[in-house]
């Protein structure tokens, strides 16, 4: 239990002393109070922040403890930890360590002792580890794996909810953004149920979420076309791999030839010249054959023997005629001779041309072959770049397709495993509830006992397995009451405290802010306080609640009961000196944007 809370560094801080059982931290309205009737700056919620800070919470933004006026304040609390009464001291300007005064020998781990000063201190991690093991019987922090959502700070807020983080909105959550896996594991641990089932289901859901992200990623790769099957992707990978190997082989042995294009042009020019010379030789060969044939057929024309002919005809030719005949014969003979000489010269010229061309063809062929040999040894730089570009394209396609295949195969594996794993996790949660049915029934019975005292139509509490994992359900009665949800949170927290206390794993107290009774009528508040007082007396613990004095007076009046003996001394009030810290400073609830006692400015 908590015995005292004060500030050794700030004399104006109200030193609050608590007793076993019901403790009401009341805030009276003074004549100087704001006409708005608000008492947000009195320190009711700040008290719970101080308690959280002393039990290892961080100095949070938005908390009154983050105010610059309190930058060096020190807070101290005496309470029972691990069966011994100790003083806990923590400073806002040195929040990394907690100083302990008292007997710590029964604790599961020994604090650090300063050999020079004898001061006993712990780091925050060491301190919360001790609190988790002594208050809630948690396993050592070192044995709790990363991502298991279990720690003292994950469980303690169920015994001290805070309005600033919307702790009175849902009985399962102590802050508005708390993830389901966080409250499932914390509550499973506090109720004495198996926490591995909800954790396994959460991890399966995370894998399922990753699968959905992979599906989106894979679909984005095929935004314009239908996504191919895994088998088709495997075929595409093999085809691209073969292309990749072929192109890499070509490039690995590729040599860039200098002036490659010039050599190709020269070889082509030489080939054309060779072809032209060859064609010319073919024509000259035909000419040579024609000349040879002509020379064979070129004979002098046969002239008739005119002398003999005339003699037979008894005609005697004159000498002049005979002379003329001889001249004609000689002429024909000379013509034939000249023709033969011309054909012979023409044949000689033709043979010479043919031989010259042959020599040119041989020389050109040698040069052409040299150029072709150089060309065949490598390639042009342009061709190399073309092959390299093709290789880069194919490699990019291969890597993209291979990534798509890996994603598709991963998705296939996930699809085949997730359904089985999820069913197994859900079965495990259901089986655990069956095996620990006694705990569930006890929780339902305690909740029903408290709820029946508060309303004629009690709410029903049950712990069930559903598609989300482990659920802590409250079925509210159909009652026209604005504060029904707040009463359900009160009932749930007192039920949880009861079961934890019966197992010997609770801090020894339950703390509620006045906001827990917003909208609740006076009679129900009185009943709730009475039930809490009876319950914590039975559990040998404390119920600490902060309340405005007029709400308390209404509860006493409508419930026909007095709680005066349970009011914590000194009683706070809403004056600057009567609040918890003994002075006013700006907070999120009270920014001090107007003089004390002045009405708030109207909204514009």
C-alpha positions as CSV (number, residue, x, y, z in Angstrom):
1,X,0.0,0.0,0.0
2,X,0.9,3.7,-0.3
3,X,1.6,5.5,3.0
4,X,2.7,9.0,2.1
5,X,3.5,11.3,-0.9
6,X,5.3,14.6,-0.6
7,X,8.0,16.7,-2.1
8,X,11.2,17.3,-0.1
9,X,12.2,20.1,-2.5
10,X,8.9,22.0,-2.4
11,X,7.6,22.9,1.1
12,X,4.2,24.0,-0.4
13,X,3.5,20.6,-1.8
14,X,0.7,19.0,0.2
15,X,2.0,16.0,2.1
16,X,-0.7,13.4,1.7
17,X,-1.0,10.5,4.1
18,X,-3.0,7.4,3.1
19,X,-4.5,4.6,5.2
20,X,-5.5,1.1,4.5
21,X,-8.9,0.8,2.8
22,X,-10.8,3.7,1.2
23,X,-8.9,7.0,0.7
24,X,-10.7,10.0,-0.8
25,X,-8.5,12.8,-2.0
26,X,-11.1,15.6,-1.9
27,X,-10.9,19.1,-3.5
28,X,-13.1,21.8,-1.9
29,X,-14.4,24.7,-3.8
30,X,-13.3,28.0,-2.2
31,X,-14.9,31.5,-2.5
32,X,-12.0,32.5,-4.8
33,X,-12.6,29.7,-7.2
34,X,-13.2,30.4,-10.8
35,X,-16.8,31.1,-11.7
36,X,-16.5,28.2,-14.2
37,X,-16.6,25.8,-11.2
38,X,-13.6,23.9,-12.6
39,X,-11.0,22.6,-10.3
40,X,-8.6,21.3,-12.9
41,X,-5.6,23.0,-11.4
42,X,-6.1,21.6,-7.9
43,X,-3.9,18.6,-8.5
44,X,-6.2,15.6,-8.6
45,X,-4.9,14.3,-11.8
46,X,-1.4,15.5,-11.1
47,X,-1.3,13.3,-8.0
48,X,-1.8,10.2,-10.2
49,X,1.0,11.5,-12.5
50,X,3.3,11.8,-9.5
51,X,2.5,8.2,-8.5
52,X,3.2,7.0,-12.0
53,X,6.5,8.9,-12.1
54,X,7.6,7.4,-8.8
55,X,6.7,4.0,-10.2
56,X,8.9,4.4,-13.2
57,X,6.9,6.4,-15.8
58,X,8.6,8.8,-18.1
59,X,8.3,12.5,-17.8
60,X,5.7,12.9,-20.5
61,X,4.9,15.9,-22.7
62,X,1.5,17.3,-21.7
63,X,1.8,16.1,-18.1
64,X,1.8,18.8,-15.4
65,X,5.2,17.4,-14.4
66,X,6.6,18.7,-17.7
67,X,6.0,22.3,-16.5
68,X,9.2,24.4,-16.4
69,X,8.3,25.5,-12.8
70,X,8.7,21.9,-11.7
71,X,11.9,21.2,-13.6
72,X,14.0,20.4,-10.5
73,X,11.3,19.1,-8.1
74,X,11.9,16.0,-6.2
75,X,9.1,13.6,-5.1
76,X,9.1,11.0,-2.4
77,X,6.7,8.3,-1.5
78,X,6.6,5.6,1.2
79,X,5.0,2.4,0.2
80,X,5.2,-1.4,0.6
81,X,7.4,-3.1,-2.0
82,X,8.2,-6.8,-1.7
83,X,6.9,-7.1,1.8
84,X,8.9,-4.1,3.2
85,X,8.1,-0.5,3.7
86,X,10.5,1.8,1.7
87,X,10.8,5.4,0.7
88,X,11.0,6.0,-3.1
89,X,12.7,9.2,-4.2
90,X,12.9,10.5,-7.8
91,X,13.9,13.9,-9.2
92,X,12.5,15.5,-12.4
93,X,16.0,16.8,-13.3
94,X,17.6,13.4,-12.7
95,X,14.8,11.0,-13.8
96,X,17.2,8.2,-14.9
97,X,17.6,6.8,-11.3
98,X,15.4,6.1,-8.3
99,X,16.8,6.4,-4.8
100,X,15.5,3.9,-2.2
101,X,15.5,4.2,1.6
102,X,14.7,1.1,3.6
103,X,15.2,-2.6,3.7
104,X,15.6,-4.1,0.3
105,X,17.0,-7.5,1.3
106,X,13.8,-9.4,0.5
107,X,13.8,-8.0,-3.1
108,X,14.6,-10.4,-6.0
109,X,17.6,-8.2,-7.0
110,X,19.8,-6.0,-5.0
111,X,20.0,-2.2,-5.7
112,X,23.3,-0.5,-6.2
113,X,24.8,1.0,-3.1
114,X,27.1,4.0,-3.3
115,X,30.1,3.1,-1.2
116,X,30.9,6.7,-0.3
117,X,27.4,8.0,0.6
118,X,25.6,4.7,1.3
119,X,22.8,5.8,-1.0
120,X,20.8,3.0,-2.5
121,X,19.7,3.6,-6.1
122,X,18.5,1.8,-9.2
123,X,18.1,2.6,-12.9
124,X,14.5,2.9,-14.1
125,X,14.8,-0.4,-15.9
126,X,16.0,-2.1,-12.7
127,X,13.3,-0.4,-10.7
128,X,10.5,-1.4,-13.0
129,X,11.9,-5.0,-13.1
130,X,11.7,-5.2,-9.3
131,X,8.2,-3.7,-9.3
132,X,7.0,-6.2,-11.9
133,X,8.4,-9.1,-10.0
134,X,7.2,-8.0,-6.5
135,X,3.9,-6.4,-7.4
136,X,2.6,-8.5,-10.3
137,X,4.8,-11.6,-10.2
138,X,6.1,-10.9,-13.7
139,X,9.1,-12.9,-15.0
140,X,12.5,-11.1,-14.9
141,X,12.6,-8.4,-17.5
142,X,15.8,-10.0,-19.0
143,X,13.7,-13.1,-19.8
144,X,11.0,-11.2,-21.6
145,X,11.8,-11.1,-25.3
146,X,11.6,-8.0,-27.5
147,X,8.1,-7.5,-29.0
148,X,6.3,-9.5,-26.3
149,X,4.3,-6.5,-25.1
150,X,4.9,-7.4,-21.4
151,X,6.4,-5.2,-18.7
152,X,5.5,-3.6,-15.4
153,X,4.7,-0.3,-17.2
154,X,2.4,-2.2,-19.6
155,X,0.4,-3.6,-16.7
156,X,0.5,-1.1,-13.9
157,X,-1.8,1.5,-15.5
158,X,-4.8,-0.8,-14.9
159,X,-4.4,0.0,-11.3
160,X,-4.0,3.7,-11.8
161,X,-5.8,5.0,-14.9
162,X,-5.2,8.5,-16.1
163,X,-7.8,10.8,-17.7
164,X,-5.1,12.8,-19.6
165,X,-4.5,9.8,-21.9
166,X,-8.2,8.9,-22.1
167,X,-7.9,6.0,-19.7
168,X,-11.6,6.1,-18.9
169,X,-13.0,5.5,-22.4
170,X,-12.7,1.7,-22.6
171,X,-12.2,-0.8,-19.7
172,X,-9.7,-2.8,-21.8
173,X,-7.5,0.2,-22.6
174,X,-5.7,2.6,-20.3
175,X,-4.9,4.9,-23.2
176,X,-6.9,5.7,-26.3
177,X,-4.3,4.4,-28.8
178,X,-3.4,1.2,-27.1
179,X,-3.2,-1.6,-29.5
180,X,-5.3,-4.7,-29.1
181,X,-2.3,-7.0,-28.7
182,X,-1.0,-4.7,-25.8
183,X,-4.2,-4.9,-23.8
184,X,-4.8,-8.6,-24.6
185,X,-1.4,-9.7,-23.3
186,X,-1.4,-7.4,-20.3
187,X,-4.9,-8.5,-19.2
188,X,-4.2,-12.1,-19.9
189,X,-1.2,-11.9,-17.6
190,X,-3.1,-10.0,-14.9
191,X,-6.1,-12.4,-15.0
192,X,-3.7,-15.4,-14.9
193,X,-4.4,-16.6,-18.5
194,X,-2.1,-17.8,-21.2
195,X,-0.5,-14.8,-23.0
196,X,1.3,-16.8,-25.7
197,X,-1.8,-17.5,-27.6
198,X,-2.7,-13.8,-28.2
199,X,0.9,-13.0,-28.9
200,X,1.1,-15.8,-31.5
201,X,-2.2,-14.6,-33.1
202,X,-0.8,-11.1,-33.3
203,X,2.4,-12.3,-35.0
204,X,0.3,-14.2,-37.5
205,X,-1.7,-11.1,-38.2
206,X,1.5,-9.2,-38.7
207,X,2.6,-11.8,-41.2
208,X,-0.8,-11.5,-42.9
209,X,-0.3,-7.7,-43.0
210,X,3.1,-8.2,-44.6
211,X,1.5,-10.6,-47.1
212,X,-1.0,-7.9,-48.0
213,X,1.8,-5.5,-48.5
214,X,3.7,-8.0,-50.7
215,X,0.5,-8.5,-52.8
216,X,0.2,-4.8,-53.3
217,X,3.9,-4.6,-54.2
218,X,3.6,-7.5,-56.7
219,X,0.5,-6.1,-58.3
220,X,2.2,-2.7,-58.7
221,X,4.8,-4.5,-60.8
222,X,2.1,-5.5,-63.2
223,X,-0.1,-2.4,-63.2
224,X,-0.9,-2.5,-66.9
225,X,-1.2,-6.3,-67.4
226,X,-2.6,-9.3,-65.5
227,X,-0.2,-10.6,-63.0
228,X,1.3,-13.9,-64.3
229,X,1.2,-17.1,-62.3
230,X,4.1,-18.4,-60.2
231,X,4.7,-21.1,-62.8
232,X,4.8,-18.6,-65.7
233,X,7.2,-16.4,-63.7
234,X,9.6,-19.4,-63.2
235,X,9.6,-20.0,-67.0
236,X,10.3,-16.3,-67.7
237,X,13.2,-16.4,-65.2
238,X,14.7,-19.4,-67.0
239,X,14.4,-17.8,-70.5
240,X,15.9,-14.5,-69.3
241,X,18.7,-16.4,-67.5
242,X,19.6,-18.2,-70.8
243,X,19.6,-14.9,-72.7
244,X,21.7,-13.3,-70.0
245,X,24.3,-16.1,-70.2
246,X,24.5,-15.9,-74.0
247,X,25.0,-12.1,-74.0
248,X,27.5,-12.2,-71.2
249,X,29.5,-14.8,-73.2
250,X,29.4,-12.7,-76.3
251,X,30.6,-9.6,-74.5
252,X,33.3,-11.4,-72.5
253,X,35.1,-12.5,-75.7
254,X,34.4,-9.3,-77.6
255,X,37.3,-7.3,-78.9
256,X,36.7,-3.8,-80.3
257,X,38.6,-3.4,-83.6
258,X,40.0,0.0,-84.4
259,X,38.6,1.6,-87.6
260,X,36.3,-1.3,-87.9
261,X,33.9,0.5,-90.2
262,X,36.7,1.7,-92.4
263,X,38.0,-1.8,-92.8
264,X,34.5,-3.1,-93.6
265,X,34.2,-0.3,-96.2
266,X,37.6,-1.1,-97.7
267,X,36.8,-4.9,-97.9
268,X,33.6,-4.1,-99.6
269,X,35.3,-1.8,-102.1
270,X,38.0,-4.4,-102.8
271,X,35.3,-7.0,-103.4
272,X,33.5,-4.8,-105.8
273,X,36.7,-4.1,-107.7
274,X,37.6,-7.8,-107.8
275,X,34.1,-8.6,-109.1
276,X,34.5,-5.9,-111.8
277,X,37.9,-7.2,-112.9
278,X,36.6,-10.7,-113.0
279,X,33.7,-9.7,-115.1
280,X,36.1,-7.8,-117.5
281,X,38.3,-10.9,-117.8
282,X,35.2,-13.0,-118.7
283,X,34.4,-10.6,-121.5
284,X,38.1,-10.6,-122.7
285,X,38.2,-14.4,-122.6
286,X,35.2,-14.5,-124.9
287,X,36.9,-11.9,-127.2
288,X,40.1,-14.0,-127.2
289,X,38.2,-17.0,-128.3
290,X,36.4,-15.0,-131.0
291,X,39.8,-13.7,-132.3
292,X,41.3,-17.2,-132.4
293,X,38.3,-18.5,-134.3
294,X,38.5,-15.6,-136.7
295,X,42.2,-16.2,-137.4
296,X,41.5,-19.8,-138.3
297,X,38.8,-18.8,-140.7
298,X,40.6,-15.9,-142.2
299,X,41.8,-17.2,-145.8
300,X,42.4,-15.3,-149.1
301,X,39.5,-15.6,-151.5
302,X,39.9,-18.3,-154.2
303,X,40.2,-16.5,-157.6
304,X,39.3,-18.4,-160.8
305,X,42.1,-19.4,-163.2
306,X,41.1,-17.0,-165.9
307,X,44.1,-17.8,-168.2
308,X,43.1,-21.5,-168.4
309,X,39.5,-20.6,-168.7
310,X,40.1,-18.3,-171.6
311,X,42.5,-20.8,-173.2
312,X,39.8,-23.4,-173.2
313,X,37.6,-20.9,-174.8
314,X,40.3,-20.2,-177.5
315,X,40.5,-16.6,-176.1
316,X,43.9,-15.1,-175.7
317,X,44.2,-12.5,-173.0
318,X,46.3,-9.5,-173.5
319,X,49.3,-8.9,-171.3
320,X,47.6,-5.9,-169.7
321,X,44.6,-7.9,-168.6
322,X,46.8,-10.6,-167.1
323,X,48.8,-7.9,-165.3
324,X,45.6,-6.6,-163.8
325,X,44.5,-10.0,-162.7
326,X,47.8,-10.5,-160.9
327,X,47.4,-7.2,-159.2
328,X,43.9,-8.1,-157.9
329,X,45.2,-11.5,-156.6
330,X,48.1,-9.8,-154.8
331,X,45.7,-7.3,-153.3
332,X,43.5,-10.0,-151.8
333,X,46.5,-11.7,-150.4
334,X,47.7,-8.5,-148.8
335,X,44.3,-7.9,-147.3
336,X,44.2,-11.3,-145.7
337,X,47.7,-10.9,-144.4
338,X,46.9,-7.5,-142.8
339,X,43.7,-9.0,-141.3
340,X,45.7,-11.8,-139.7
341,X,48.2,-9.3,-138.3
342,X,45.5,-7.2,-136.8
343,X,43.8,-10.2,-135.2
344,X,47.1,-11.4,-133.8
345,X,47.8,-8.0,-132.3
346,X,44.3,-7.8,-130.8
347,X,44.7,-11.3,-129.3
348,X,48.0,-10.2,-127.8
349,X,46.4,-7.1,-126.2
350,X,43.5,-9.2,-124.9
351,X,45.9,-11.7,-123.3
352,X,47.9,-8.9,-121.7
353,X,44.8,-7.3,-120.3
354,X,43.6,-10.6,-118.8
355,X,47.0,-11.2,-117.2
356,X,47.1,-7.7,-115.7
357,X,43.6,-8.0,-114.3
358,X,44.6,-11.4,-112.8
359,X,47.6,-9.8,-111.1
360,X,45.3,-7.0,-109.8
361,X,42.7,-9.6,-108.6
362,X,45.4,-11.5,-106.7
363,X,46.7,-8.3,-105.0
364,X,43.2,-7.1,-104.1
365,X,42.2,-10.5,-102.8
366,X,45.2,-10.6,-100.5
367,X,44.3,-7.1,-99.1
368,X,40.7,-8.1,-98.8
369,X,41.5,-11.2,-96.9
370,X,43.7,-9.3,-94.5
371,X,40.9,-6.9,-93.8
372,X,38.3,-9.7,-93.4
373,X,40.7,-11.5,-91.0
374,X,41.0,-8.3,-88.8
375,X,37.2,-7.8,-89.0
376,X,36.5,-11.4,-87.9
377,X,38.8,-11.1,-84.9
378,X,36.4,-8.6,-83.2
379,X,33.8,-6.0,-83.8
380,X,32.9,-2.4,-84.0
381,X,32.5,-0.3,-80.8
382,X,29.0,0.5,-81.9
383,X,28.2,-3.2,-82.0
384,X,29.8,-3.6,-78.6
385,X,27.6,-0.9,-77.2
386,X,24.6,-2.4,-78.8
387,X,25.3,-5.8,-77.2
388,X,26.1,-4.1,-73.8
389,X,22.7,-2.3,-74.0
390,X,20.9,-5.5,-74.7
391,X,22.7,-7.1,-71.8
392,X,21.7,-4.3,-69.4
393,X,18.1,-4.6,-70.6
394,X,18.0,-8.4,-70.2
395,X,19.7,-8.2,-66.8
396,X,17.1,-5.6,-65.6
397,X,14.3,-7.8,-66.9
398,X,15.9,-10.8,-65.2
399,X,16.3,-9.1,-61.8
400,X,12.7,-7.7,-62.0
401,X,11.2,-11.0,-62.9
402,X,13.3,-12.9,-60.3
403,X,12.1,-10.4,-57.6
404,X,8.6,-10.9,-58.8
405,X,9.1,-14.7,-58.6
406,X,10.5,-14.5,-55.1
407,X,7.5,-12.4,-54.0
408,X,5.1,-14.7,-55.6
409,X,6.7,-17.8,-54.0
410,X,6.7,-16.0,-50.6
411,X,3.1,-15.2,-51.0
412,X,2.3,-18.8,-52.0
413,X,4.1,-20.1,-48.9
414,X,2.4,-17.5,-46.7
415,X,-1.1,-18.4,-48.0
416,X,-0.5,-22.1,-47.3
417,X,0.8,-21.5,-43.8
418,X,-1.2,-18.6,-42.4
419,X,-4.6,-20.3,-42.4
420,X,-3.2,-23.3,-40.5
421,X,-1.2,-21.1,-38.1
422,X,-4.1,-18.8,-37.4
423,X,-6.5,-21.7,-36.7
424,X,-3.9,-23.2,-34.4
425,X,-3.5,-19.9,-32.5
426,X,-7.3,-19.4,-32.2
427,X,-7.6,-23.0,-31.0
428,X,-4.9,-22.4,-28.4
429,X,-6.7,-19.4,-27.0
430,X,-10.0,-21.3,-26.9
431,X,-8.4,-24.3,-25.3
432,X,-6.7,-22.2,-22.6
433,X,-10.0,-20.6,-21.7
434,X,-11.5,-24.1,-21.3
435,X,-8.5,-25.3,-19.2
436,X,-8.7,-22.2,-17.0
437,X,-12.4,-21.9,-16.9
438,X,-12.3,-21.5,-13.2
439,X,-10.5,-18.1,-13.6
440,X,-13.1,-17.0,-16.2
441,X,-16.0,-18.0,-14.0
442,X,-14.4,-16.4,-10.9
443,X,-13.9,-13.1,-12.9
444,X,-17.5,-13.2,-14.1
445,X,-18.8,-13.9,-10.6
446,X,-16.9,-11.1,-9.0
447,X,-18.0,-8.7,-11.7
448,X,-21.6,-9.8,-11.3
449,X,-21.4,-9.4,-7.5
450,X,-20.2,-5.8,-7.8
451,X,-22.5,-4.9,-10.7
452,X,-25.6,-6.2,-8.9
453,X,-24.8,-3.9,-6.0
454,X,-24.7,-0.9,-8.3
455,X,-27.7,-1.6,-10.6
456,X,-30.8,-3.7,-10.5
457,X,-29.9,-4.9,-14.0
458,X,-26.3,-5.9,-13.7
459,X,-23.8,-5.9,-16.6
460,X,-22.4,-9.3,-17.7
461,X,-18.7,-9.9,-18.0
462,X,-17.0,-12.7,-19.9
463,X,-13.7,-13.6,-21.3
464,X,-14.0,-15.1,-24.8
465,X,-12.0,-16.0,-27.8
466,X,-13.0,-14.3,-31.0
467,X,-11.4,-13.5,-34.4
468,X,-9.4,-10.7,-32.8
469,X,-7.9,-13.0,-30.2
470,X,-8.7,-12.8,-26.5
471,X,-11.6,-10.4,-25.7
472,X,-12.9,-9.1,-22.3
473,X,-16.5,-8.4,-23.0
474,X,-18.9,-6.4,-20.9
475,X,-22.6,-6.6,-21.9
476,X,-24.2,-3.5,-20.4
477,X,-27.8,-3.4,-19.2
478,X,-30.2,-1.2,-21.0
479,X,-30.2,1.6,-18.5
480,X,-30.7,5.2,-19.4
481,X,-27.7,6.5,-17.6
482,X,-24.9,8.8,-18.9
483,X,-22.3,7.2,-16.5
484,X,-23.0,3.5,-17.2
485,X,-19.7,3.1,-19.1
486,X,-17.7,4.7,-16.2
487,X,-19.4,2.4,-13.8
488,X,-18.4,-0.6,-16.0
489,X,-14.8,0.6,-15.9
490,X,-15.0,0.9,-12.1
491,X,-16.5,-2.6,-11.9
492,X,-13.9,-4.1,-14.3
493,X,-10.9,-2.5,-12.5
494,X,-12.2,-3.7,-9.1
495,X,-12.8,-7.2,-10.5
496,X,-9.3,-7.3,-11.9
497,X,-7.8,-6.0,-8.6
498,X,-9.8,-8.7,-6.7
499,X,-8.5,-11.6,-8.8
500,X,-4.9,-10.3,-8.7
501,X,-5.0,-9.8,-5.0
502,X,-6.4,-13.3,-4.4
503,X,-3.4,-14.6,-6.3
504,X,-1.1,-12.3,-4.4
505,X,0.0,-10.4,-7.5
506,X,-1.1,-6.8,-7.2
507,X,0.4,-3.6,-6.0
508,X,-1.9,-3.5,-3.0
509,X,-4.0,-0.5,-4.2
510,X,-6.4,0.6,-6.9
511,X,-6.4,4.3,-7.9
512,X,-9.2,6.2,-9.8
513,X,-9.5,9.8,-11.0
514,X,-12.7,11.7,-10.3
515,X,-13.3,11.4,-14.1
516,X,-14.2,7.8,-13.6
517,X,-17.5,9.0,-12.1
518,X,-18.4,11.6,-14.7
519,X,-22.1,11.4,-15.4
520,X,-22.7,9.0,-12.6
521,X,-25.5,9.9,-10.2
522,X,-24.8,10.4,-6.5
523,X,-26.4,7.2,-5.3
524,X,-24.2,5.0,-7.6
525,X,-21.1,7.0,-6.6
526,X,-21.9,6.3,-2.9
527,X,-22.5,2.6,-3.7
528,X,-19.3,2.4,-5.7
529,X,-17.3,3.9,-2.8
530,X,-18.9,1.7,-0.3
531,X,-18.3,-1.4,-2.4
532,X,-14.7,-0.4,-3.0
533,X,-14.1,0.2,0.7
534,X,-15.5,-3.3,1.6
535,X,-13.6,-5.0,-1.2
536,X,-10.2,-3.5,-0.5
537,X,-10.7,-4.2,3.2
538,X,-11.2,-7.8,2.4
539,X,-8.2,-7.7,0.2
540,X,-6.1,-5.9,2.8
541,X,-5.4,-3.1,0.3
542,X,-6.3,0.4,-0.7
543,X,-8.7,2.2,-2.9
544,X,-7.6,5.7,-3.6
545,X,-9.9,8.1,-5.5
546,X,-9.8,11.8,-6.2
547,X,-13.1,13.7,-6.1
548,X,-14.5,17.2,-6.0
549,X,-16.1,17.9,-2.6
550,X,-19.5,18.8,-4.1
551,X,-19.6,15.4,-5.9
552,X,-18.7,13.7,-2.6
553,X,-21.3,15.6,-0.7
554,X,-23.9,14.7,-3.3
555,X,-22.9,11.0,-3.0
556,X,-23.2,11.2,0.8
557,X,-26.5,12.9,0.6
558,X,-28.1,10.6,-2.0
559,X,-26.5,7.5,-0.6
560,X,-27.3,8.4,3.0
561,X,-23.8,7.6,4.1
562,X,-20.8,9.5,5.4
563,X,-17.3,9.1,4.0
564,X,-15.7,11.8,6.2
565,X,-13.4,9.3,7.9
566,X,-11.9,8.3,4.6
567,X,-11.0,11.8,3.4
568,X,-7.2,12.2,3.0
569,X,-5.6,14.9,5.0
570,X,-4.8,17.6,4.2
571,X,-7.8,18.3,2.0
572,X,-7.0,20.1,-1.2
573,X,-8.9,23.1,-2.6
574,X,-9.0,25.1,-5.8
575,X,-7.2,28.2,-4.4
576,X,-3.6,28.9,-5.6
577,X,-2.2,27.9,-2.3
578,X,-4.6,25.1,-1.5
579,X,-3.8,23.0,-4.6
580,X,-1.4,20.0,-4.5
581,X,1.7,21.9,-5.4
582,X,0.8,25.0,-3.3
583,X,1.0,27.4,-6.3
584,X,-0.6,27.8,-9.7
585,X,1.2,27.1,-13.0
586,X,0.1,26.6,-16.5
587,X,-1.1,23.1,-17.5
588,X,-3.0,21.6,-20.4
589,X,-6.2,21.8,-18.4
590,X,-5.5,25.2,-17.0
591,X,-3.3,27.4,-19.3
592,X,-3.6,30.4,-17.0
593,X,-4.7,32.6,-19.9
594,X,-7.0,34.6,-17.6
595,X,-6.8,36.1,-14.0
596,X,-7.8,33.7,-11.3
597,X,-11.5,34.3,-10.6
598,X,-12.2,35.9,-14.0
599,X,-14.6,34.2,-16.4
600,X,-13.1,32.5,-19.5
601,X,-13.2,34.5,-22.8
602,X,-16.0,33.6,-25.1
603,X,-15.1,31.7,-28.2
604,X,-15.0,33.8,-31.3
